[in-house]
Amino acid sequence: MVNKKAIEFSFSWMFAILVGGVIIFLAVYASNEYIKTEKISQDTQLGKEFGIILTPAETDLESSKITKISMPIETRFFAECSNAGNFGSQKISTSTKSLNNQWSSTGLSSSFSDKYIFSEKIVESRNYNVLSKTFKMPFKISSLIYIWSENKNYCFVNPPREIELELNDLKTGFQIVSTVSSCSQESEKICFTSSNCDIDVSLDLSKELRGSLKKKFSDRVYFESPELLYAAIFSDSETYECQLKRLMKRASELGGIYYSKSTLLSSKSCPSNLEFELGDFSRIRDKVEL
């Protein structure tokens, strides 16, 4: 004879275990989703704060300035350039490493219209080197910011005297050597007289620092000043071209403002005699592919 009470008792326990398992699963899933959401929120805030921290690092009257930024934990820094709109935008986002050694989802990006960052698309570190230089045409257009990990080493092979002196003054641990074989094995090699390096720089015959630069697996880019040479070294060709277009847009806007001010001063018998040159700057936008 079958014991109905035993069957009912067993079924009740099985049902309770099943329901309990579902509840525990849902609780763990909800907790994980909450943690992920909270982590994304924290990384979004961190990206915004990273952009704000960069403001004091920008130059004012100094020609160049270097600072270091330390993060509380291992962080991935993402810099994205967009040239849409009047000034384009610099987008910054981050992700951080969790306790289980996994990277979190990237936080929402923060947008800045007045920052020009030259770096690799992803920079992974806890400590960052930040170099800032003033970019002029000939009036100041903006500060250019170059970011790289403290673990990333650069070796300059036979750089021009101007670059060598500046790198020595910055004291950031850049290697300056006369032969490629003298570079440390893990360094990124930047050659001015050799070829087949990580970065090959070709200078023209003028006394100014201008020419072109080619990275492995990347397009050749052209620079007209030391500031843009550094920009091409620390970033990829896509970022470099995008930021250059943004800078030309800014130069155009500033040229238009200064042109209006110069015209106004001339009408008040205080000519600057710069209307023609400033007019050219205000038309730079027409030469930039929007």
C-alpha positions, 0 to 999 in steps of 0.5 A: 500500500502506497503511503500518500503522506510520504509522497506529499511530504517528498513533493513538498520538499522538492517543490520548496527546494526548487522554489528556493533555488530559483529565488537564490538564482534570481537574488544572485543574478539581481545582485550581479546586475546591480554590481555591474550597473553600479560599476558602470556608474562609477567608471562613468564618474571616473571618466568625467573626473579624469577629464577634469583632472587634465585641466590643471595639466594644460599649459598657460604661458609655459611651452610644455608641462608634464604631470603624472596622474595616479588612479586608485586601481588598474584603469583602462583609459579610452580617448575618442575624437569626433570632429562633428560640430563647430569644435568637435569633441573629445570623449573620455571613458574608463573601465576598471579591474574588479576584485576577480581580475576582470575588466568592467564594462566601459562607463559612459563617455564624457564629452569635452569641446576644449580638450585635444588628447593624443594617445593610443585608443586604449591606455591601460595603467594605474599611473599615467604620464601627461605631457602638455604643450601649447599649440600656436598658429601663431596665436595660441589655439589650444593646449595639446595633451599627450597621455601614455602609461608609465610602463610604456617606454620610448626610445628616440634614435638620433633626434634633432637637437631641439627634441633632445634638449626638451626631452632631457629637461622633461626628465620622464625617462625617455631614452635618447641614443645614437643607434637602434641597438642601444634601445631597450628591447621593450621600448617603442623605437622612434628613428630619425635617420634609420628605417624599419623602426616602430616609428620612422620620422622623415624631416624635410630640408628646412630648419623647422621641425616639419616632415612626415611620420610612419608607424607600423600598420598605420598611415603616414601622417604629416606635421608642421611643428614640434607639437604635432610631431609629439602628437603623431608619436603618441597617437594613432593616425586616425586620432591624429587626423581627427584632432588636427581637423578639430584644431583647424576648426578652432583656429578658424573660429578664433581667427574670425573673432580676432578679425572682427576685433581688429576691424573694430579697432581699425575703425577707431583709428587703432589699426593692427594691420592684421586683417588680411592674415586673420581673414585667412585664418577665419577661412581655414574651415573651408579647407577642412573636410567636415 
